[in-house]
């Protein structure tokens, strides 16, 4: 994992002093799988969306997190204020071509500490469908790593996501939330046990060869599954996984020809549309002479066509059907939740302290720039009246006034470097920014830049 380089003042190039994390999300708590699959991002789409959000000026830093249970946009807005989350939702609906009416009330929005707290809780496994799930920390690490390599992150999200990964590791090491971790893969296998009882001697077909599919196979092997087949778009990957697990690899083109054989079918592949259709499974059931088949669809978007659920002797479950197992898992570990939440709060306080120092550093730089601007104007006016000043004396006066500015700002800069002392002082920082009119000055600068761009476009 790459790490960010440490800069003296990462806020120096930012356009505003109000540095906040904004979040727009849709997860298993707010939306059914039918909607979640429509707002899911592939790895390529996540990077494309991040780039588009930055190009449009909605966000300056972006990380897109998309898993089977959530799609979340984390960003640092160029302009402070809660309106950014509306712009993020507008982008989400337009990117996935979803009518606003269908997503209304299905998302959650946070700006500031609440957004970072949510991220830390996700990393800790506290916001997962399966409390303490094993996969989410790796999924966050992967999403952040790709965004970092793509260049869509910056100092604020780097700090936030590195803090989240640390929280996730500590919660699993210091509490029982991560003990005997429940996963989507294990929950699916437990559902199969409810249908068939002992799985020993039964046959299984795994459609997909990623991390979740590999976990499913491991759980099935531990339960004495009989014949095991793996089918994947990449035959080499299917062969490698099947070889390690004592199974048989099947070419993707031969998928339908083997559907009649297994008692259990588990799907977990990335696909835009269904991989298994009603017609395919109808033919498979006819060839089974009335023997039932159990199908667990762990894909988001779903890998099995929804209308398959109506077929006789076919038991179809998707990721939203894990409710009872979720509740059992939560009851077994909920005594550990307060300890995990305490770790989240501890790391949130650290992040907010760092953010306060970052904002204070920004205001010190802004004040320095403002003082120098007034100093230059004053020197130009006064020295023009002093005709007998030599170049050496002119230089000496300039140096003295520059030293005065640095002396005035020395104490504030020292306090900024002591990050802990800045905790809880953001209101005072904003008051100073307002008192000196720094925001207004920046707005004038932005308006001038916009005007220059528009003039350039008109000339073109």
SULCORWO-V392938 format. One record per residue. N is the residue number from 0. RES is the residue in one small letter. PHI is phi in whole degrees, -180 to 180 (999 if undefined). OMEGA is omega in whole degrees, 0 to 359 (999 if undefined). Layout:
n->{N | N}
res->{RES | RES}
phi->{PHI | PHI}
omega->{OMEGA | OMEGA}
This chain:
n->{0 | 1 | 2 | 3 | 4 | 5 | 6 | 7 | 8 | 9 | 10 | 11 | 12 | 13 | 14 | 15 | 16 | 17 | 18 | 19 | 20 | 21 | 22 | 23 | 24 | 25 | 26 | 27 | 28 | 29 | 30 | 31 | 32 | 33 | 34 | 35 | 36 | 37 | 38 | 39 | 40 | 41 | 42 | 43 | 44 | 45 | 46 | 47 | 48 | 49 | 50 | 51 | 52 | 53 | 54 | 55 | 56 | 57 | 58 | 59 | 60 | 61 | 62 | 63 | 64 | 65 | 66 | 67 | 68 | 69 | 70 | 71 | 72 | 73 | 74 | 75 | 76 | 77 | 78 | 79 | 80 | 81 | 82 | 83 | 84 | 85 | 86 | 87 | 88 | 89 | 90 | 91 | 92 | 93 | 94 | 95 | 96 | 97 | 98 | 99 | 100 | 101 | 102 | 103 | 104 | 105 | 106 | 107 | 108 | 109 | 110 | 111 | 112 | 113 | 114 | 115 | 116 | 117 | 118 | 119 | 120 | 121 | 122 | 123 | 124 | 125 | 126 | 127 | 128 | 129 | 130 | 131 | 132 | 133 | 134 | 135 | 136 | 137 | 138 | 139 | 140 | 141 | 142 | 143 | 144 | 145 | 146 | 147 | 148 | 149 | 150 | 151 | 152 | 153 | 154 | 155 | 156 | 157 | 158 | 159 | 160 | 161 | 162 | 163 | 164 | 165 | 166 | 167 | 168 | 169 | 170 | 171 | 172 | 173 | 174 | 175 | 176 | 177 | 178 | 179 | 180 | 181 | 182 | 183 | 184 | 185 | 186 | 187 | 188 | 189 | 190 | 191 | 192 | 193 | 194 | 195 | 196 | 197 | 198 | 199 | 200 | 201 | 202 | 203 | 204 | 205 | 206 | 207 | 208 | 209 | 210 | 211 | 212 | 213 | 214 | 215 | 216 | 217 | 218 | 219 | 220 | 221 | 222 | 223 | 224 | 225 | 226 | 227 | 228 | 229 | 230 | 231 | 232 | 233 | 234 | 235 | 236 | 237 | 238 | 239 | 240 | 241 | 242 | 243 | 244 | 245 | 246 | 247 | 248 | 249 | 250 | 251 | 252 | 253 | 254 | 255 | 256 | 257 | 258 | 259 | 260 | 261 | 262 | 263 | 264 | 265 | 266 | 267 | 268 | 269 | 270 | 271 | 272 | 273 | 274 | 275 | 276 | 277 | 278 | 279 | 280 | 281 | 282 | 283 | 284 | 285 | 286 | 287 | 288 | 289 | 290 | 291 | 292 | 293 | 294 | 295 | 296 | 297 | 298 | 299 | 300 | 301 | 302 | 303 | 304 | 305 | 306 | 307 | 308 | 309 | 310 | 311 | 312 | 313 | 314 | 315 | 316 | 317 | 318 | 319 | 320 | 321 | 322 | 323 | 324 | 325 | 326 | 327 | 328 | 329 | 330 | 331 | 332 | 333 | 334 | 335 | 336 | 337 | 338 | 339 | 340 | 341 | 342 | 343 | 344 | 345 | 346 | 347 | 348 | 349 | 350 | 351 | 352 | 353 | 354 | 355 | 356 | 357 | 358 | 359 | 360 | 361 | 362 | 363 | 364 | 365 | 366 | 367 | 368 | 369 | 370 | 371 | 372 | 373 | 374 | 375 | 376 | 377 | 378 | 379 | 380 | 381 | 382 | 383 | 384 | 385 | 386 | 387 | 388 | 389 | 390 | 391 | 392 | 393 | 394 | 395 | 396 | 397 | 398 | 399 | 400 | 401 | 402 | 403 | 404 | 405 | 406 | 407 | 408 | 409 | 410 | 411 | 412 | 413 | 414 | 415 | 416 | 417 | 418 | 419 | 420 | 421 | 422 | 423 | 424 | 425 | 426 | 427 | 428 | 429 | 430 | 431 | 432 | 433 | 434 | 435 | 436 | 437 | 438 | 439 | 440 | 441 | 442 | 443 | 444 | 445 | 446 | 447 | 448 | 449 | 450 | 451 | 452 | 453 | 454 | 455 | 456 | 457 | 458 | 459}
res->{x | x | x | x | x | x | x | x | x | x | x | x | x | x | x | x | x | x | x | x | x | x | x | x | x | x | x | x | x | x | x | x | x | x | x | x | x | x | x | x | x | x | x | x | x | x | x | x | x | x | x | x | x | x | x | x | x | x | x | x | x | x | x | x | x | x | x | x | x | x | x | x | x | x | x | x | x | x | x | x | x | x | x | x | x | x | x | x | x | x | x | x | x | x | x | x | x | x | x | x | x | x | x | x | x | x | x | x | x | x | x | x | x | x | x | x | x | x | x | x | x | x | x | x | x | x | x | x | x | x | x | x | x | x | x | x | x | x | x | x | x | x | x | x | x | x | x | x | x | x | x | x | x | x | x | x | x | x | x | x | x | x | x | x | x | x | x | x | x | x | x | x | x | x | x | x | x | x | x | x | x | x | x | x | x | x | x | x | x | x | x | x | x | x | x | x | x | x | x | x | x | x | x | x | x | x | x | x | x | x | x | x | x | x | x | x | x | x | x | x | x | x | x | x | x | x | x | x | x | x | x | x | x | x | x | x | x | x | x | x | x | x | x | x | x | x | x | x | x | x | x | x | x | x | x | x | x | x | x | x | x | x | x | x | x | x | x | x | x | x | x | x | x | x | x | x | x | x | x | x | x | x | x | x | x | x | x | x | x | x | x | x | x | x | x | x | x | x | x | x | x | x | x | x | x | x | x | x | x | x | x | x | x | x | x | x | x | x | x | x | x | x | x | x | x | x | x | x | x | x | x | x | x | x | x | x | x | x | x | x | x | x | x | x | x | x | x | x | x | x | x | x | x | x | x | x | x | x | x | x | x | x | x | x | x | x | x | x | x | x | x | x | x | x | x | x | x | x | x | x | x | x | x | x | x | x | x | x | x | x | x | x | x | x | x | x | x | x | x | x | x | x | x | x | x | x | x | x | x | x | x | x | x | x | x | x | x | x | x | x | x | x | x | x | x | x | x | x | x | x | x | x | x | x | x | x | x | x | x | x | x | x | x | x | x | x | x | x | x | x | x | x | x | x | x | x | x | x | x | x}
phi->{999 | -73 | -122 | -80 | -79 | -87 | -114 | -61 | -146 | -64 | -87 | -60 | -98 | -77 | -90 | -139 | -94 | -90 | -101 | -128 | -97 | -113 | -136 | -126 | -144 | -144 | -138 | -65 | -81 | -107 | -148 | -73 | -61 | -59 | -89 | -59 | -68 | -83 | -107 | -73 | -117 | -73 | -58 | -68 | -65 | -61 | -70 | -64 | -64 | -61 | -64 | -69 | -61 | -75 | -62 | -78 | 79 | -73 | -135 | -95 | -130 | -147 | -133 | -105 | -112 | -139 | -129 | -65 | -114 | -159 | -129 | -136 | -108 | -107 | -157 | -115 | -74 | -70 | -120 | -69 | 120 | -73 | -62 | -62 | -68 | -67 | -64 | -67 | -69 | -58 | -65 | -59 | -68 | -72 | -64 | -97 | 56 | -113 | -59 | -57 | -61 | -79 | -105 | -56 | 78 | -104 | -116 | -127 | -132 | -139 | -133 | 93 | -57 | -64 | -67 | -70 | -60 | -61 | -58 | -65 | -69 | -62 | -62 | -78 | 80 | -85 | -107 | -81 | -59 | -107 | -52 | 75 | -53 | -79 | -76 | -63 | -65 | -66 | -67 | -64 | -60 | -67 | -62 | -67 | -60 | -66 | -63 | -64 | -66 | -77 | 83 | -96 | -98 | -156 | -59 | -74 | -69 | -59 | -64 | -64 | -74 | -65 | -65 | -63 | -63 | -67 | -59 | -58 | -67 | -67 | -61 | -74 | -86 | -109 | -131 | -92 | -60 | -93 | -74 | 45 | -61 | -86 | -134 | -59 | -62 | -66 | -61 | -63 | -67 | -64 | -63 | -62 | -64 | -70 | -82 | -104 | 74 | -67 | -87 | -60 | 88 | -77 | -109 | -139 | -123 | -108 | -100 | 124 | -141 | -86 | -63 | -65 | -61 | -64 | -66 | -58 | -62 | -61 | -66 | -66 | -62 | -64 | -101 | 74 | -55 | -81 | -72 | -138 | -123 | -126 | -123 | -152 | -59 | -91 | -64 | -60 | -67 | -62 | -66 | -64 | -68 | -62 | -63 | -69 | -100 | 74 | -116 | -124 | -88 | -126 | -66 | -57 | -67 | -100 | -54 | -64 | -71 | -110 | -67 | -77 | -83 | -79 | -83 | -127 | -122 | -122 | -114 | -158 | -131 | -84 | -151 | -75 | -122 | -61 | -88 | -110 | -101 | -62 | -61 | -61 | -77 | -61 | -66 | -66 | -66 | -62 | -77 | -90 | 55 | 89 | -75 | -70 | -131 | -107 | -123 | -114 | -101 | -100 | -89 | -138 | -61 | -63 | -90 | -115 | -58 | -56 | -69 | -62 | -58 | -87 | -77 | -71 | 71 | -118 | -107 | -105 | -128 | -116 | -65 | -83 | -93 | -95 | -54 | -65 | -64 | -59 | -65 | -63 | -63 | -67 | -62 | -71 | -124 | -65 | -65 | -88 | -59 | -59 | -66 | -67 | -63 | -64 | -66 | -61 | -63 | -60 | -74 | -65 | -62 | -64 | -65 | -65 | -64 | -63 | -65 | -62 | -64 | -64 | -66 | -65 | -61 | -64 | -71 | -63 | -64 | -65 | -64 | -59 | -63 | -68 | -62 | -66 | -63 | -68 | -61 | -64 | -64 | -63 | -62 | -63 | -69 | -74 | -70 | -66 | -81 | -102 | -69 | -93 | -73 | -81 | -58 | -64 | -67 | -59 | -66 | -64 | -64 | -61 | -66 | -65 | -68 | -66 | -64 | -61 | -59 | -65 | -66 | -62 | -92 | -64 | -63 | -58 | -65 | -63 | -67 | -62 | -65 | -91 | -55 | -61 | -71 | -88 | -58 | 80 | -104 | -64 | -62 | -66 | -62 | -66 | -64 | -64 | -59 | -69 | -60 | -92 | 67 | -68 | -66 | -63 | -64 | -66 | -63 | -63 | -63 | -67 | -62 | -64 | -63 | -62 | -62 | -65 | -64 | -64 | -64 | -63 | -67 | -64 | -65 | -67}
omega->{178 | 178 | 181 | 175 | 182 | 179 | 178 | 180 | 182 | 183 | 189 | 183 | 182 | 182 | 179 | 178 | 182 | 187 | 182 | 172 | 177 | 182 | 168 | 183 | 175 | 183 | 184 | 179 | 187 | 185 | 177 | 182 | 180 | 178 | 182 | 181 | 181 | 178 | 179 | 178 | 167 | 179 | 181 | 179 | 179 | 179 | 179 | 180 | 179 | 179 | 181 | 178 | 178 | 180 | 180 | 179 | 179 | 181 | 176 | 177 | 184 | 165 | 178 | 178 | 180 | 179 | 181 | 184 | 183 | 165 | 185 | 175 | 174 | 181 | 174 | 185 | 175 | 179 | 178 | 176 | 184 | 182 | 182 | 182 | 175 | 178 | 178 | 179 | 176 | 179 | 182 | 182 | 180 | 182 | 182 | 178 | 179 | 177 | 182 | 182 | 183 | 182 | 181 | 178 | 182 | 181 | 172 | 183 | 176 | 174 | 178 | 184 | 180 | 178 | 180 | 177 | 179 | 179 | 180 | 179 | 176 | 181 | 181 | 183 | 183 | 181 | 184 | 173 | 177 | 185 | 178 | 185 | 187 | 191 | 194 | 181 | 176 | 179 | 176 | 180 | 180 | 181 | 180 | 181 | 179 | 179 | 180 | 179 | 181 | 179 | 182 | 176 | 178 | 186 | 185 | 179 | 175 | 180 | 183 | 183 | 175 | 175 | 180 | 179 | 178 | 177 | 181 | 180 | 181 | 180 | 181 | 180 | 190 | 178 | 179 | 179 | 181 | 179 | 182 | 189 | 174 | 178 | 176 | 180 | 181 | 179 | 178 | 179 | 178 | 175 | 179 | 178 | 179 | 180 | 187 | 187 | 178 | 182 | 183 | 177 | 178 | 181 | 183 | 173 | 179 | 179 | 186 | 182 | 178 | 184 | 181 | 179 | 179 | 178 | 177 | 182 | 179 | 179 | 178 | 179 | 180 | 180 | 174 | 180 | 180 | 180 | 184 | 177 | 179 | 176 | 183 | 179 | 174 | 182 | 180 | 179 | 178 | 181 | 180 | 180 | 181 | 179 | 180 | 187 | 179 | 180 | 182 | 178 | 180 | 178 | 182 | 182 | 182 | 184 | 185 | 183 | 181 | 184 | 184 | 190 | 189 | 170 | 184 | 174 | 177 | 180 | 175 | 180 | 175 | 182 | 179 | 180 | 181 | 174 | 178 | 181 | 179 | 181 | 181 | 183 | 174 | 180 | 179 | 180 | 179 | 180 | 182 | 177 | 174 | 178 | 184 | 175 | 181 | 183 | 175 | 181 | 181 | 181 | 169 | 4 | 184 | 180 | 183 | 181 | 183 | 183 | 176 | 184 | 182 | 183 | 180 | 178 | 174 | 181 | 184 | 176 | 172 | 189 | 179 | 181 | 183 | 188 | 183 | 177 | 177 | 182 | 177 | 179 | 182 | 181 | 182 | 186 | 189 | 176 | 181 | 185 | 180 | 179 | 179 | 179 | 178 | 177 | 176 | 181 | 179 | 182 | 175 | 178 | 178 | 180 | 181 | 176 | 178 | 181 | 179 | 178 | 179 | 179 | 178 | 177 | 178 | 183 | 176 | 178 | 180 | 178 | 178 | 179 | 181 | 180 | 181 | 179 | 179 | 179 | 181 | 179 | 182 | 180 | 181 | 181 | 186 | 182 | 176 | 179 | 185 | 189 | 187 | 181 | 178 | 177 | 179 | 179 | 177 | 179 | 180 | 179 | 179 | 181 | 181 | 181 | 176 | 179 | 179 | 179 | 182 | 178 | 179 | 184 | 184 | 181 | 176 | 180 | 178 | 180 | 178 | 181 | 175 | 188 | 183 | 181 | 183 | 183 | 178 | 183 | 185 | 178 | 179 | 179 | 179 | 178 | 178 | 179 | 179 | 183 | 181 | 177 | 184 | 179 | 179 | 179 | 179 | 179 | 178 | 179 | 180 | 179 | 178 | 179 | 179 | 179 | 179 | 179 | 181 | 178 | 179 | 180 | 179 | 180 | 178 | 999}
